[in-house]
Amino acid sequence: MRIVVVGGGMGGTIFANNLARRIGTELKNGKAKLTMLTASDKHVYQPGWLYVALGRMMPDELEREQASLLEPGIDLHVDPVETFRLDERRVITKSGKTHEYDLLVIATGSRPVPEEIPGLKETAIHCYSAEDALRFFDTINQFKGGRILVTVGLPHKCPMIPLEVTFTLYDFMKDRGLLDRTEFYYTYPIGRLHSLENVGKWAAAEFERLGVKTETFFNIKEVDREKGVVRSEEGSEVPFDLLVAVPPHRGQEVIERNGLGANGWIPTDRHTLHMDGPHGDRVIVLGDTTNLPISKAGSTAHFEAEVAAENVAALIKTGRPVRTYDGKVFCFIEAGKDRATYAMFTYQKPPEPKMPNGAVHAFKMAYNKLYWASARGLL
């Protein structure tokens, strides 16, 4: 069986490593071939950008050579896919090379698109890349007081980042003696403070304790940089001195160009993780690339990849899959510089965040270092 993995982020990497260990014999005797096609020779731990934005990590701490993370037997090509020919079971890369497959795994991720909201890209700070995180840090260091407005577009990568950036910025300003000159104002597009109801209730109590003002049903329409206000589709207008955004996201452009899914999200079966449609039996979709109604988070990609790898290995060995994905997600929630909690949930079981504490924060800091073992599929 020829398996081609498109994308070298968390989902693609964990899938490939997990599968390679399960089918080592088949890879050696030629019964299976496992190829990874990726756009970069670097692998990035994306949740770490928040810590770069706060001056607590350096960008080079978040990168490793992609080849160093892969199991033997995985054929890596730093040559991104440009064209998907699902009816012919082949993909064509940027270099013009064709890769034929029996099974295709698409894990291309997502991208922020602040430019889709007038004025947002030019005015707001966010932390979805090294450049943006460093700009974030420079900007908050120059802030001397006023209103910090945190505003959110949907959908977005990392479900907890609107809350985390608010809590961590609060402690950042507190440490600099600026709280008496700073007001925090948080907006969210739906009728609560987070898409997950129990997380929203937990956040409401935490924000009330800290004095963070909130407004719901606030979908960003435009940013008027000259007047220093954000206007919502609902008709609200909120002034700011510093605008912090969680911009809306889309799937990768290659997915849109090939017509695989609206806004770059591929229609995916919520349990089998196969692509919906006539070619779905030969295509698996992982991580942010899916259109599943669950959080676009690293742990989502991780748990999906484990299920998919076990099923593909079973298919090679016995001709049948053995597992279904239950919607499992686990997200840390940084509640300040030294406190954290977490949300763990599935399709059927909602999250129940507990009171933040130092122990969970310490575990999160440890995981930042252990991530590379996780990418190898060892955790």
C-alpha positions in Angstrom: 0.0 0.0 0.0 1.3 3.5 -0.9 0.4 6.0 1.7 1.1 9.7 1.0 0.9 12.3 3.9 0.4 15.9 2.8 1.5 18.2 5.6 4.3 18.0 8.2 2.6 19.6 11.2 1.4 17.9 14.3 -1.3 15.8 12.7 0.8 14.6 9.7 3.9 14.0 11.8 2.2 12.0 14.6 0.2 10.0 12.1 3.3 9.1 10.0 5.5 8.2 13.1 2.7 6.2 14.7 2.0 4.3 11.5 5.7 3.7 10.7 6.2 2.0 14.0 3.2 -0.2 13.5 4.1 -1.3 10.0 7.9 -1.4 10.3 8.0 -4.9 8.8 5.8 -4.0 5.9 7.9 -0.9 5.1 11.0 -3.0 5.1 9.7 -5.8 2.8 8.0 -3.3 0.4 4.4 -4.2 1.2 3.9 -0.6 2.2 5.5 2.7 1.3 5.0 5.9 3.5 5.8 9.3 1.9 5.5 12.7 3.5 5.2 15.9 1.4 5.6 19.2 3.4 6.2 22.8 2.6 9.0 23.4 5.1 12.1 21.6 6.4 11.3 23.0 9.9 8.6 21.8 12.3 7.2 24.5 14.6 5.6 24.1 18.0 2.9 26.7 17.3 1.4 27.1 20.9 4.7 28.5 21.9 4.1 31.8 20.0 2.1 33.0 23.0 5.2 32.7 25.2 7.3 34.5 22.6 4.7 37.3 22.6 5.2 37.7 26.3 9.0 37.5 26.2 9.1 34.2 27.9 10.5 32.0 25.1 12.7 32.6 22.0 11.5 31.7 18.5 14.4 29.3 18.0 13.1 27.2 20.9 10.0 26.4 18.9 11.7 24.8 15.9 13.3 21.5 15.0 14.4 20.0 11.7 11.4 18.0 10.4 13.7 15.1 9.3 15.0 14.7 12.9 11.4 14.0 14.1 10.5 11.3 11.7 10.9 7.5 12.1 13.1 5.5 9.7 11.1 4.4 6.7 9.3 7.6 6.2 10.2 9.1 2.8 10.3 12.9 3.4 10.1 15.5 0.6 10.2 19.2 1.3 8.0 19.8 -1.8 4.5 21.0 -1.1 1.5 19.7 -3.0 0.0 22.1 -5.6 -2.6 19.8 -7.3 -4.8 17.1 -6.0 -6.1 14.6 -8.6 -8.3 12.5 -6.3 -10.0 10.7 -9.3 -6.6 9.5 -10.4 -5.2 8.8 -7.0 -2.2 11.1 -7.4 -0.9 14.5 -6.2 1.4 16.9 -8.0 4.0 18.9 -6.1 5.4 22.4 -6.6 8.5 20.9 -8.3 6.2 19.1 -10.8 6.7 15.6 -9.3 3.8 13.2 -9.3 3.1 10.9 -6.3 0.6 8.2 -6.7 -1.2 6.7 -3.7 -3.5 4.1 -2.5 -4.3 6.1 0.6 -3.9 9.9 1.0 -3.7 11.7 4.3 -4.3 15.5 4.2 -3.1 17.5 7.2 -2.4 20.9 5.8 -3.5 23.0 8.8 -5.0 26.5 8.8 -3.9 30.1 8.4 -5.0 33.4 10.0 -6.7 35.9 7.7 -6.9 39.2 9.5 -6.9 41.0 6.1 -10.5 39.8 5.6 -11.6 42.4 8.2 -11.0 46.0 7.1 -8.3 47.6 9.3 -7.6 44.6 11.5 -4.3 43.5 10.0 -2.9 47.0 10.1 -4.0 47.8 13.6 -4.2 44.7 15.8 -1.5 42.5 17.3 -1.7 38.7 17.5 0.6 35.8 17.9 0.3 33.3 15.1 3.9 33.5 13.8 7.3 34.4 14.9 7.1 37.8 13.3 3.7 38.6 14.8 4.7 37.3 18.3 7.8 39.6 18.3 5.7 42.5 17.2 3.3 41.7 20.0 6.0 41.8 22.6 7.4 45.1 21.3 4.0 46.6 21.3 3.0 45.6 24.8 6.3 46.8 26.2 5.6 50.3 24.8 2.1 50.3 26.3 1.7 52.9 29.1 -1.9 52.5 30.0 -5.4 52.7 28.5 -8.0 50.2 27.2 -6.8 46.9 25.9 -9.5 45.5 23.7 -9.4 41.7 23.0 -11.6 40.8 20.1 -12.2 37.5 18.4 -13.0 36.2 14.9 -14.4 32.8 14.1 -13.4 30.2 13.4 -9.9 30.4 14.8 -7.0 28.1 15.7 -6.4 27.2 19.3 -9.7 27.5 21.1 -8.4 28.9 24.4 -6.1 31.6 23.0 -8.7 34.5 23.5 -8.9 33.7 27.2 -5.2 32.9 27.6 -4.0 36.2 26.0 -6.4 38.1 28.3 -5.2 36.4 31.5 -1.5 36.5 30.6 -1.7 40.2 29.5 -3.4 41.0 32.8 -0.5 39.6 34.8 2.0 41.2 32.4 0.5 44.7 33.1 0.2 43.9 36.8 4.0 43.1 37.0 4.7 46.5 35.4 2.5 48.4 37.8 0.1 49.4 35.1 -3.2 47.8 36.3 -4.4 51.1 37.8 -4.0 52.7 34.4 -5.3 49.8 32.3 -8.8 48.6 31.5 -9.4 45.2 29.9 -12.4 44.8 27.5 -13.1 41.3 26.0 -15.6 40.7 23.1 -16.8 37.4 21.7 -18.9 36.7 18.6 -21.7 34.5 20.2 -23.9 34.9 23.3 -21.3 33.7 25.8 -17.6 34.2 26.4 -16.4 31.0 24.7 -17.8 28.6 22.2 -17.7 25.8 24.8 -20.5 26.7 27.3 -18.8 25.4 30.5 -15.6 27.2 29.5 -17.6 30.4 29.0 -19.2 30.1 32.4 -15.8 29.5 34.0 -14.3 32.5 32.2 -17.2 34.8 33.2 -16.4 34.2 36.9 -12.7 34.7 36.4 -13.2 37.9 34.4 -15.6 39.3 37.0 -13.0 38.6 39.7 -10.3 40.5 37.7 -12.6 43.3 36.6 -12.4 42.5 32.9 -15.4 44.0 31.0 -17.1 41.9 28.4 -19.4 42.1 25.5 -20.9 39.2 23.6 -22.6 39.0 20.2 -19.7 41.1 18.9 -18.7 40.0 15.3 -16.0 42.3 14.0 -17.0 44.3 11.0 -14.2 46.8 10.7 -11.4 48.6 12.6 -11.3 52.4 12.3 -7.6 53.0 13.1 -7.8 56.8 13.0 -10.7 56.9 15.5 -9.4 54.0 17.5 -12.6 52.0 17.5 -13.8 48.6 16.5 -17.3 48.3 15.0 -19.3 45.1 15.1 -21.8 43.6 12.6 -24.4 44.1 15.4 -23.9 47.9 15.5 -21.7 48.2 18.5 -18.7 50.5 18.6 -15.9 49.9 21.1 -12.9 52.3 21.5 -9.4 51.0 22.3 -5.9 52.1 23.0 -4.4 48.7 22.2 -6.1 46.2 20.0 -5.4 42.5 20.5 -7.0 40.2 18.0 -7.6 36.5 17.5 -8.2 36.8 13.8 -10.5 34.5 11.8 -8.8 31.6 10.1 -9.2 29.6 6.9 -7.8 26.4 5.7 -4.8 26.5 3.4 -5.1 28.1 0.0 -4.1 24.8 -1.8 -7.3 23.2 -0.4 -9.4 26.1 -1.7 -7.7 26.2 -5.1 -8.4 22.5 -5.6 -12.0 22.8 -4.6 -11.7 20.3 -1.8 -13.7 22.3 0.8 -15.3 25.7 1.4 -12.8 28.2 3.1 -10.2 25.4 3.0 -12.1 23.1 5.4 -12.5 19.6 3.9 -15.9 17.8 4.7 -14.9 15.0 7.0 -16.7 12.1 8.7 -16.6 12.8 12.4 -15.9 9.2 13.4 -13.9 7.6 10.6 -12.0 10.8 9.7 -12.4 9.9 6.0 -13.2 12.7 3.5 -16.9 12.9 2.7 -17.7 12.3 -1.0 -16.9 9.8 -3.8 -13.2 9.6 -3.1 -13.5 9.4 0.7 -12.6 5.8 1.0 -9.0 6.7 -0.1 -8.6 10.0 1.7 -8.2 10.7 5.5 -8.3 14.3 6.8 -6.7 15.3 10.1 -6.4 18.4 12.4 -7.4 21.9 11.4 -8.1 20.8 7.8 -11.3 19.1 8.7 -14.7 20.9 8.9 -15.6 19.0 12.1 -17.4 21.0 14.8 -14.6 20.6 17.3 -11.7 22.7 18.5 -8.9 23.4 16.0 -6.2 22.4 18.5 -2.9 20.5 18.5 -4.5 17.8 20.7 -7.3 17.4 18.3 -4.8 16.6 15.5 -2.9 14.3 17.9 -5.8 12.2 18.9 -7.2 12.0 15.4 -3.7 11.0 14.1 -3.5 8.1 16.6 -6.9 6.7 15.6 -6.1 7.1 11.9 -2.7 5.4 12.2 -4.0 2.5 14.1 -6.8 2.0 11.5 -4.4 2.2 8.6 -2.1 -0.3 10.2 -5.0 -2.6 10.8 -6.2 -2.2 7.3 -2.8 -3.2 6.0 -2.5 -6.2 8.3 -6.0 -7.5 8.5 -8.0 -5.6 5.8 -10.3 -3.8 8.3 -10.2 -0.7 10.5 -10.5 -1.1 14.3 -11.3 2.3 15.9 -13.5 5.4 15.6 -12.7 8.9 16.7 -14.8 10.1 19.6 -14.0 13.8 19.4 -11.4 13.8 22.2 -9.7 17.1 22.8 -7.5 18.2 25.7 -6.6 21.9 26.0 -4.5 23.7 28.7 -5.8 27.1 29.6 -3.2 29.6 30.9 -5.0 31.7 33.5 -2.0 34.0 34.1 1.7 33.9 34.3 1.8 31.0 36.9 -1.7 29.6 37.0 -3.5 27.2 34.6 -6.3 24.8 34.2 -7.5 22.5 31.4 -10.5 21.5 29.4 -10.9 17.8 28.3 -13.9 16.8 26.3 -15.4 14.6 23.5 -18.4 14.7 21.2 -20.5 13.5 24.1 -18.8 14.8 27.2 -18.5 18.6 27.7 -15.5 20.1 29.5 -15.5 21.0 33.2 -12.7 23.4 33.9 -11.4 23.5 37.5 -10.0 26.3 39.5 -6.6 27.3 38.0 -3.5 26.4 40.0 0.3 26.3 39.8 0.6 22.6 39.4 -1.3 22.6 36.1 0.8 25.6 34.9 4.0 23.7 35.8 2.7 20.7 33.8 2.0 23.0 30.8 5.5 24.4 31.0 6.9 20.9 31.1 4.8 19.9 28.1 6.3 22.8 26.1 9.6 20.9 26.4 8.1 17.5 25.9 6.3 18.4 22.8 9.0 17.0 20.6 8.5 13.6 22.1 4.8 14.0 21.4 5.5 14.9 17.8 7.4 11.7 17.5 4.2 10.0 18.8 6.0 8.8 22.0 3.6 10.5 24.4 
